[in-house]
Amino acid sequence: MPKNRKVVLKSHPQGPVRLEDFDMVEDETEALRPGQVCVRVDHLSIDAFIRTTLDGGGFHQSAKLGGVVPALGVGTVVESTDAAFAVGDVVTGPMCSQSYAVLPVAACGKVDTQLAPPTAFLGALSIATGLTSYVGMKYVAKIHGGETVVVSGAAGAVGSLAGQVARLLGAGRVIGIAGGPDKCRFLTTQLGFDAAVDYKAGDVTAKLAEQAPNGVDVFWDNVGGDVLDAVLMNLAVEARVVLCGAVSQYENMANVRGPKNYLKIAERDASMLGFTIFHYPDRYAEATATMAGWLNSGKLIVHETLEVGLDRFPAAVRGLLDGGNTGKFLLKVG
Ligand SMILES: NC(=O)c1ccc[n+]([C@@H]2O[C@H](COP(=O)([O-])OP(=O)(O)OC[C@H]3O[C@@H](n4cnc5c(N)ncnc54)[C@H](OP(=O)(O)O)[C@@H]3O)[C@@H](O)[C@H]2O)c1
């Protein structure tokens, strides 16, 4: 078996995650038991949820001190004890921050490389990115034709797809909220958003009121905090606020700040609801087929930010939280 290089958690972050919270180690790749495969990890998906695993007693699962960090990946089977998986098969699964992953076959999904390139299965065709955007917009937000939809974290992986999915499901006006002029320009010139608001330039409440004079029918929130409060001030009557995530709070999970302006929900006969994609497995097949169709017909634009080298995993996680990615953030491991 090959040597396994791993990024392990050295200390639980106290506040913002630091590069010193991780270590790079090398050890033997464990021997396979029946029903397992060994996968060479080719790309890792750098996702916001990773930050929530670092605290101990995390929001999703937890990274253990001295252990690898949870992360989704795509890779190539190099050894198999299961007849359904052959050496050379490309698979996705919870590969974590390491160069070789030994996984039960039940945790692996075979990638159809005829449908799309392998990295698409960490982006537009991944459960935690593309399928989240499709299922959330269609079955949670329940977009009606002509509605005004606002997406926060709009230039990130989920947000950039969620805004496009809203349009493809019939939204009338799609507005993105993102950090900085470059990301805002990217949304309007490359992804077809109707308008973009730069939350780092201040007064999101007033700027959004200009862009959505009749109010916001659907708010897809990836961010929470001040941005959520600003959008609550702009809700239309019977608006739906969909809580997809709250990345602005992930470095302070012990003291999450709730919305100050939640009474606007009552005033506007609005509703606020959350969802977790893993509770919608019966929608995965439809979501994958629809997203693949849109992707391959050019209706869905994807953008990737690429970091190279497993040793860059800590910097990539830090970079995502600092807004260093546009679109899907991927780490090429090899
Ligand atoms: N509900 C579900 O089942 C589900 C599934 C998957 C993901 N999610 C959620 O989807 C959201 C997006 O995740 P992702 O993995 O696609 O990450 P991402 O959007 O690609 O990256 C995170 C982005 O958040 C923005 N950000 C960071 N700190 C911020 C702050 N304090 N205020 C405002 N924006 C901030 C940054 O963009 P700027 O440069 O614009 O600041 C950054 O690029 C997360 O909340 C995640 O938890 C939910």
The ligand as an SDF file (V2000), in Angstrom:
LIG
                    3D

 48 52  0  0  0  0  0  0  0  0999 V2000
  -28.2540   23.5050    3.9600 N   0  0  0  0  0  0  0  0  0  0  0  0
  -27.4440   22.6230    3.3930 C   0  0  0  0  0  0  0  0  0  0  0  0
  -27.7480   21.4410    3.2540 O   0  0  0  0  0  0  0  0  0  0  0  0
  -26.1130   23.1160    2.8830 C   0  0  0  0  0  0  0  0  0  0  0  0
  -25.3120   22.2960    2.0460 C   0  0  0  0  0  0  0  0  0  0  0  0
  -24.0930   22.8150    1.5690 C   0  0  0  0  0  0  0  0  0  0  0  0
  -23.6900   24.1150    1.9360 C   0  0  0  0  0  0  0  0  0  0  0  0
  -24.4810   24.8340    2.7770 N   0  0  0  0  0  0  0  0  0  0  0  0
  -24.1250   26.2140    3.1440 C   0  0  0  0  0  0  0  0  0  0  0  0
  -23.9260   26.9780    1.9830 O   0  0  0  0  0  0  0  0  0  0  0  0
  -23.1170   28.1040    2.2900 C   0  0  0  0  0  0  0  0  0  0  0  0
  -22.0410   28.2640    1.2200 C   0  0  0  0  0  0  0  0  0  0  0  0
  -21.1070   27.1930    1.3860 O   0  0  0  0  0  0  0  0  0  0  0  0
  -19.9810   26.8800    0.2960 P   0  0  0  0  0  0  0  0  0  0  0  0
  -19.2960   25.6520    0.7770 O   0  0  0  0  0  0  0  0  0  0  0  0
  -20.5830   26.9410   -1.0720 O   0  0  0  0  0  0  0  0  0  0  0  0
  -18.9530   28.0750    0.4840 O   0  0  0  0  0  0  0  0  0  0  0  0
  -18.6460   29.2870   -0.5260 P   0  0  0  0  0  0  0  0  0  0  0  0
  -19.9030   30.0760   -0.6780 O   0  0  0  0  0  0  0  0  0  0  0  0
  -17.9680   28.7930   -1.7350 O   0  0  0  0  0  0  0  0  0  0  0  0
  -17.5650   30.1190    0.2990 O   0  0  0  0  0  0  0  0  0  0  0  0
  -17.9240   30.8630    1.4010 C   0  0  0  0  0  0  0  0  0  0  0  0
  -18.1030   32.3460    1.0010 C   0  0  0  0  0  0  0  0  0  0  0  0
  -18.7380   32.9910    2.0950 O   0  0  0  0  0  0  0  0  0  0  0  0
  -18.4230   34.3490    2.0490 C   0  0  0  0  0  0  0  0  0  0  0  0
  -18.1960   34.8170    3.4340 N   0  0  0  0  0  0  0  0  0  0  0  0
  -17.2610   34.3800    4.2960 C   0  0  0  0  0  0  0  0  0  0  0  0
  -17.3740   35.0460    5.4600 N   0  0  0  0  0  0  0  0  0  0  0  0
  -18.3900   35.9190    5.3050 C   0  0  0  0  0  0  0  0  0  0  0  0
  -18.9930   36.9010    6.1570 C   0  0  0  0  0  0  0  0  0  0  0  0
  -18.5470   37.1270    7.4120 N   0  0  0  0  0  0  0  0  0  0  0  0
  -20.0320   37.6010    5.6750 N   0  0  0  0  0  0  0  0  0  0  0  0
  -20.4790   37.4060    4.4080 C   0  0  0  0  0  0  0  0  0  0  0  0
  -19.9480   36.4910    3.5590 N   0  0  0  0  0  0  0  0  0  0  0  0
  -18.9200   35.7680    4.0200 C   0  0  0  0  0  0  0  0  0  0  0  0
  -17.1570   34.5130    1.2010 C   0  0  0  0  0  0  0  0  0  0  0  0
  -17.5150   35.2480    0.0340 O   0  0  0  0  0  0  0  0  0  0  0  0
  -17.4340   36.8810   -0.0030 P   0  0  0  0  0  0  0  0  0  0  0  0
  -16.1370   37.1840   -0.6820 O   0  0  0  0  0  0  0  0  0  0  0  0
  -18.6370   37.2430   -0.7870 O   0  0  0  0  0  0  0  0  0  0  0  0
  -17.4550   37.3510    1.4220 O   0  0  0  0  0  0  0  0  0  0  0  0
  -16.7990   33.0880    0.8240 C   0  0  0  0  0  0  0  0  0  0  0  0
  -16.3200   32.9760   -0.5100 O   0  0  0  0  0  0  0  0  0  0  0  0
  -22.5680   27.8700    3.7050 C   0  0  0  0  0  0  0  0  0  0  0  0
  -23.3220   28.5990    4.6300 O   0  0  0  0  0  0  0  0  0  0  0  0
  -22.7960   26.3750    3.8920 C   0  0  0  0  0  0  0  0  0  0  0  0
  -22.8800   26.0020    5.2550 O   0  0  0  0  0  0  0  0  0  0  0  0
  -25.6580   24.3550    3.2570 C   0  0  0  0  0  0  0  0  0  0  0  0
  1  2  1  0
  2  3  2  0
  2  4  1  0
  4  5  1  0
  4 48  2  0
  5  6  2  0
  6  7  1  0
  7  8  2  0
  8  9  1  0
  8 48  1  0
  9 10  1  0
  9 46  1  0
 10 11  1  0
 11 12  1  0
 11 44  1  0
 12 13  1  0
 13 14  1  0
 14 15  2  0
 14 16  1  0
 14 17  1  0
 17 18  1  0
 18 19  2  0
 18 20  1  0
 18 21  1  0
 21 22  1  0
 22 23  1  0
 23 24  1  0
 23 42  1  0
 24 25  1  0
 25 26  1  0
 25 36  1  0
 26 27  1  0
 26 35  1  0
 27 28  2  0
 28 29  1  0
 29 30  1  0
 29 35  2  0
 30 31  1  0
 30 32  2  0
 32 33  1  0
 33 34  2  0
 34 35  1  0
 36 37  1  0
 36 42  1  0
 37 38  1  0
 38 39  2  0
 38 40  1  0
 38 41  1  0
 42 43  1  0
 44 45  1  0
 44 46  1  0
 46 47  1  0
M  CHG  2   8   1  16  -1
M  END
$$$$
